[in-house]
Amino acid sequence: NMEKIYRAIENLQKGLQIAKDENVLYEIKNSYSGLASACEQKNDYKNAYHYFRLYAQQVDKIMNRENAESVRRMQFSIENEKNQKTIELLRMNAQIREAEFRIQRVFMYTAGAGGLLMLTVVFFVLRARKQKQKTDVQMAKLNAELLAHKEKTNGTG
């Protein structure tokens, strides 16, 4: 039984060295845990305590690394969300600017059409006025001719 424990310790130390060489944190932790248990079984409490402390340190190291990775993922997620919101705001601003441009364009076309309509109305009013003036002059001539003709016919008759 003791021989199995010594063989287990030897194999655990080899595994520990490989895990350290490859920086496989979980296997390092498991090797320390196994070594602490094996030393306890052979009543070597000094080494059992030593390996247990190394095991605890490894657990802390793993937890710190996992926490740091979790924080990095959350920071990335927050930054990504901020970037998405910024992109959405920029897209909305572009849509607002485009809508404002369309409104300005419609206003310009409407103002231009209104101005053109007003010029057309003014043109026809002035034309009608000029036509009326011509008609008034012709009517005045006809009235004068009629009056002259009436006086001529009244004076001779």
C-alpha positions in Angstrom: 0.0 0.0 0.0 2.8 2.4 0.9 4.5 1.5 -2.4 1.4 2.6 -4.3 1.5 5.9 -2.5 5.2 6.5 -3.4 4.5 5.6 -7.0 1.4 7.9 -7.0 3.6 10.7 -5.6 6.2 10.1 -8.3 3.6 10.1 -11.1 1.9 13.2 -9.7 5.3 15.0 -9.6 6.0 14.1 -13.2 2.5 15.2 -14.2 3.0 18.4 -12.2 6.2 19.1 -14.1 4.5 18.5 -17.5 1.5 20.7 -16.5 4.0 23.5 -15.4 5.9 23.2 -18.6 2.7 23.6 -20.6 1.2 26.1 -18.2 -2.0 24.1 -17.8 -3.4 25.7 -14.6 -6.2 23.1 -13.9 -3.8 20.2 -14.1 -1.3 22.0 -11.9 -4.1 22.5 -9.3 -5.1 18.8 -9.6 -1.5 17.7 -9.2 -1.1 19.7 -6.0 -4.4 18.4 -4.7 -3.3 14.8 -5.4 0.1 15.4 -3.9 -1.5 16.8 -0.7 -3.7 13.8 -0.4 -0.9 11.3 -1.1 1.4 13.0 1.5 -1.5 12.9 4.0 -2.0 9.2 3.4 1.7 8.5 4.2 1.4 10.7 7.3 3.8 13.4 5.9 1.7 16.3 7.1 4.4 18.9 6.5 4.4 18.2 2.8 0.7 17.6 2.8 0.2 21.1 4.2 2.8 22.5 1.7 1.0 21.0 -1.3 -2.4 22.0 0.0 -1.1 25.7 0.2 0.2 25.4 -3.3 -3.2 23.9 -4.3 -5.0 26.9 -2.7 -2.7 29.4 -4.4 -3.4 27.7 -7.7 -7.2 27.9 -7.1 -6.8 31.6 -6.3 -4.7 32.1 -9.5 -7.3 30.3 -11.6 -10.1 32.3 -10.0 -8.2 35.6 -10.5 -7.5 34.7 -14.2 -11.2 33.7 -14.7 -12.4 36.9 -13.0 -10.0 39.0 -15.1 -11.2 37.3 -18.3 -14.8 37.8 -17.2 -14.1 41.5 -16.6 -12.4 41.7 -20.0 -15.5 40.1 -21.6 -17.8 42.5 -19.8 -15.7 45.5 -20.8 -15.7 44.3 -24.4 -19.4 43.8 -24.3 -20.0 47.2 -22.9 -17.6 48.8 -25.4 -19.3 46.9 -28.2 -22.8 48.0 -27.0 -21.5 51.6 -26.8 -20.2 51.4 -30.3 -23.5 49.9 -31.5 -25.4 52.8 -29.9 -23.0 55.3 -31.4 -23.4 53.8 -34.9 -27.2 53.9 -34.4 -27.1 57.5 -33.3 -24.9 58.4 -36.3 -27.4 56.5 -38.6 -30.3 58.4 -37.0 -28.5 61.8 -37.4 -27.8 61.0 -41.0 -31.5 60.2 -41.5 -32.5 63.4 -39.8 -30.1 65.4 -42.0 -31.5 63.7 -45.1 -35.1 64.5 -44.0 -34.1 68.1 -43.3 -32.5 68.3 -46.8 -35.7 66.9 -48.4 -37.8 69.4 -46.5 -35.6 72.3 -47.6 -35.8 71.0 -51.2 -39.6 70.7 -51.0 -39.7 74.2 -49.5 -37.5 75.6 -52.3 -39.6 73.9 -55.0 -42.8 75.2 -53.3 -41.4 78.7 -53.0 -40.2 78.6 -56.6 -43.6 77.3 -57.9 -45.4 79.9 -55.7 -43.2 82.7 -57.1 -43.7 81.4 -60.7 -47.5 81.3 -60.1 -47.4 84.9 -58.7 -45.4 86.1 -61.7 -48.0 84.4 -64.0 -50.9 86.1 -62.2 -49.1 89.5 -62.3 -48.4 89.0 -66.0 -52.1 88.2 -66.7 -53.4 91.1 -64.5 -51.0 93.6 -66.2 -52.0 92.2 -69.6 -55.7 92.5 -68.8 -55.1 96.0 -67.5 -53.3 97.0 -70.7 -56.0 95.4 -72.8 -58.6 97.3 -70.7 -56.7 100.6 -71.3 -56.6 99.9 -75.0 -60.3 99.1 -75.0 -61.0 102.3 -73.0 -59.1 104.3 -75.5 -61.0 102.7 -78.4 -64.3 103.2 -76.6 -63.4 106.9 -76.0 -62.6 107.2 -79.7 -65.8 105.6 -80.7 -67.8 107.7 -78.3 -66.1 110.9 -79.7 -66.9 109.7 -83.2 -70.5 108.9 -82.3 -70.8 112.3 -80.6 -69.3 114.0 -83.5 -71.6 112.1 -85.9 -74.6 112.8 -83.7 -73.8 116.5 -83.6 -73.4 116.5 -87.3 -76.6 114.7 -87.9 -78.5 116.9 -85.3 -77.0 120.1 -86.8 -78.0 119.5 -90.4 -81.3 118.1 -89.9 
